[in-house]
């Protein structure tokens, strides 16, 4: 490519004049300020709309819960209390860590020992 004398600042190739210009890729301050204001306004409008819609939702009025259940609410049998004694076998089951499940026996001193926590 060579510069033609009749086209100042142009590159000529096969008889065509190609003009190269540089343009800034950054928005000028007034445009950027307008863009920021418009996005802030749009966000404010969306937030206000969401709050207004949430405030307009209707919630049914429910009666207050009774202080105590009525006596005929269910048949609850009264079991006699059981005290753990020496020699009882307890099944320890952990829902989130099934690899730690085990059966342990109550020791003569009333304690139990597990794989993670001894006495």
DAHUMO-V666057 format. One record per pair of residues at least 24 apart in sequence whose ideal C-beta (glycine too) atoms are under 8 Angstrom apart, sorted by the first residue. I is the first residue (numbers start at 1). GAP is how many residues later the second one is. D is the distance in Angstrom with one decimal. If there is no record, write none. Layout:
I|GAP|D ; I|GAP|D
This chain:
86|24|6.7
